[in-house]
Amino acid sequence: MIGIAVPAHNEEASLSACLAALLAAARDPALQGETVALLVVLDACDDGSDAVVRGHQALFAAAGVALDCIAVNERRVGAARAAGARALLARGARWLAFTDADTRVSPQWLAAQLALDADVVCGSVAVDDWSPHADRAEALRAHFDGFYQDRDDHRHIHGANLGVSAAFYQAAGGFEAVPCHEDVLLVRALEKIGARFAWSAQPRVFTSARRDARARGGFGDTLLTMLDG
């Protein structure tokens, strides 16, 4: 079974698009019918995120994909990702894939991770909507394009586009329960134990340059400070 964990903190507005994209990826014929389970980890949500998940469950069930959610009160993305991973491992996941609730994966996202035949897959992130930054959008896009390596053999690390075998995830100790950079800490731990890496742009994910960044120091927060730094 392939497990997908999605942390969410008050993501009612973006969660439907995220789930629709994940359903398409879970139904990719290249997966050859392997079971996929999607778990949304609702972290201190006080909006309608729970209702969005519940509203999609019948559609997912009809497509043969398990969709569920659990609630935690951590306000730490590392703790939320770790909770999702624990639950999926308990259900027998052999591969863990991670993304974010404000991100849309490509239809080939899961299949591309597995096709790379690695213990860990670190994907890149493409920004397809700079409009939240209004008059600074073009300048921010140019600055981002100037340093970001959206190609194979990059060295970017994103919790929004990460896959790892269950065995190596557990051997590395899993995500640390931190507010930010849990993805970097996990990758460093995996490097230390000799995991085989694929640094690839083939598993595609897309996100917007949102201004209401959830994690201080994360990808969205980095965009907010990029032009001012």
C-alpha positions in Angstrom: 0.0 0.0 0.0 1.1 3.6 -0.8 0.3 6.1 1.9 0.0 9.8 1.4 0.0 12.2 4.4 -1.2 15.8 4.1 -0.9 18.2 7.0 -3.5 20.9 7.1 -4.0 23.9 9.4 -7.2 25.8 8.4 -6.9 25.0 4.7 -10.6 25.0 3.8 -10.1 27.2 0.8 -7.4 25.1 -0.9 -8.1 21.6 0.3 -10.6 20.6 -2.4 -8.2 21.3 -5.2 -5.5 19.4 -3.4 -7.7 16.4 -2.9 -8.9 16.3 -6.5 -5.3 16.3 -7.7 -4.3 13.6 -5.3 -7.2 11.4 -6.4 -6.1 11.7 -10.0 -2.5 10.7 -9.0 -3.8 7.7 -6.9 -5.8 6.4 -9.9 -2.8 6.6 -12.3 -2.8 3.3 -14.4 1.0 3.2 -14.0 0.4 2.2 -10.3 -1.1 -1.1 -11.6 -3.9 -1.0 -9.2 -1.9 -0.8 -6.0 -3.9 0.4 -3.0 -3.5 4.0 -2.1 -4.5 5.5 1.2 -4.7 9.3 1.7 -4.7 10.7 5.2 -5.3 14.4 6.0 -3.9 15.5 9.3 -6.0 18.3 10.7 -3.7 20.3 12.9 -5.6 22.7 15.3 -8.2 23.4 12.6 -11.1 25.6 13.5 -12.5 26.1 10.0 -14.3 23.8 7.6 -11.3 21.6 6.6 -12.8 18.6 8.3 -16.0 19.1 6.3 -14.1 19.3 3.1 -12.4 16.0 3.7 -15.7 14.3 4.7 -17.4 15.7 1.6 -14.8 14.0 -0.6 -14.9 10.6 1.0 -17.7 9.1 -1.1 -16.0 10.2 -4.3 -12.7 8.6 -3.2 -14.4 5.4 -2.1 -16.1 5.1 -5.5 -12.7 5.3 -7.1 -11.3 2.7 -4.8 -9.0 5.1 -2.9 -9.1 5.4 0.9 -9.5 8.9 2.3 -9.6 9.7 6.0 -8.5 12.4 8.4 -7.2 12.6 11.9 -7.1 15.6 14.2 -4.1 16.7 16.3 -3.5 19.9 18.2 0.2 20.5 17.7 0.5 23.6 15.5 3.8 22.1 14.3 4.0 20.8 10.8 6.7 18.3 11.8 4.4 16.8 14.4 1.5 16.7 12.0 3.5 14.9 9.3 4.9 12.5 11.8 1.3 11.7 13.1 0.2 11.0 9.5 3.2 8.8 8.8 2.6 6.7 12.0 -1.0 6.1 11.1 -0.2 5.1 7.5 2.6 2.8 8.7 0.2 1.1 11.1 -2.0 0.4 8.1 0.8 -1.3 6.3 2.2 1.4 3.9 5.4 0.4 2.1 5.9 3.9 0.6 5.1 7.2 2.2 4.4 10.3 0.1 4.1 13.8 1.5 2.6 17.0 0.2 0.8 20.1 1.5 -2.8 21.1 1.6 -2.2 24.2 -0.6 -0.4 22.2 -3.2 -1.7 20.3 -6.3 0.3 17.3 -7.4 0.4 16.2 -11.1 -1.5 13.0 -12.2 1.8 11.2 -12.5 3.2 12.3 -9.1 3.0 9.0 -7.3 4.0 6.9 -10.3 7.0 9.1 -11.0 8.2 8.7 -7.4 8.1 5.0 -7.6 9.6 4.8 -11.1 12.8 6.4 -9.8 13.6 3.3 -7.9 15.2 5.1 -4.9 14.7 5.0 -1.2 14.0 8.7 -1.0 12.6 11.0 -3.7 13.1 14.8 -3.3 11.0 16.7 -5.8 10.9 20.3 -6.8 8.0 22.8 -6.4 6.6 25.0 -9.2 4.8 28.2 -8.5 1.9 28.7 -11.0 0.2 31.7 -9.4 2.0 34.8 -8.3 -1.1 37.0 -8.2 -1.2 37.2 -4.4 1.8 39.5 -4.6 0.0 42.0 -6.8 2.4 44.7 -8.1 5.5 42.8 -6.9 4.5 39.6 -8.7 6.7 39.9 -11.7 9.8 40.9 -9.7 9.3 38.0 -7.3 8.8 35.6 -10.2 12.0 36.8 -11.8 13.9 36.5 -8.5 12.6 33.0 -7.9 13.4 31.8 -11.4 16.9 33.2 -11.0 17.9 31.0 -8.1 15.5 28.0 -8.0 16.6 24.8 -9.8 13.4 23.2 -11.1 15.3 20.3 -12.8 16.7 16.9 -12.1 19.7 16.7 -9.8 18.5 19.8 -7.9 19.2 19.9 -4.1 15.9 21.5 -2.9 14.0 19.8 0.0 10.3 20.3 0.3 7.8 18.5 2.5 5.3 19.3 -0.2 7.1 16.9 -2.6 8.8 14.1 -0.8 8.6 10.4 -0.9 10.4 7.7 1.2 10.2 4.0 1.6 8.6 3.0 4.9 11.7 1.0 5.9 14.1 3.9 5.5 11.6 6.4 7.1 11.5 4.3 10.2 15.3 3.6 10.2 15.9 7.3 10.1 13.6 8.0 13.0 10.9 9.8 11.1 9.9 13.4 11.2 10.9 15.5 14.2 8.0 17.3 16.0 9.3 20.8 15.0 7.5 23.9 13.7 9.6 24.0 10.5 12.4 22.3 8.6 11.2 18.8 9.6 11.8 17.8 5.9 15.4 19.0 6.0 16.1 17.2 9.2 14.6 14.0 7.9 16.6 14.1 4.7 19.8 14.7 6.6 19.0 11.7 8.8 18.3 9.6 5.7 21.6 10.7 4.2 23.5 9.5 7.3 22.1 6.0 7.1 23.0 5.6 3.4 19.6 5.9 1.7 19.6 6.0 -2.1 18.3 9.4 -3.2 16.7 10.7 -6.4 16.7 14.5 -6.6 14.2 14.9 -9.4 11.7 17.3 -11.0 9.7 14.5 -12.5 7.2 14.1 -9.6 5.5 17.5 -10.3 3.7 19.6 -7.7 2.3 23.1 -8.1 1.6 25.7 -5.5 0.6 29.4 -5.3 2.7 32.2 -3.8 0.3 32.6 -0.9 0.8 35.5 1.5 -0.8 33.8 4.5 2.1 31.4 5.0 1.3 28.7 7.6 4.9 27.8 8.8 7.3 30.4 9.8 10.5 29.8 7.9 8.9 27.4 5.4 8.5 27.8 1.6 5.7 30.3 1.7 7.4 32.4 4.4 10.6 32.4 2.3 8.7 33.8 -0.7 7.3 36.6 1.5 10.8 37.7 2.6 12.6 37.0 -0.7 12.6 40.6 -2.1 13.2 42.2 1.3 16.1 40.1 2.3 
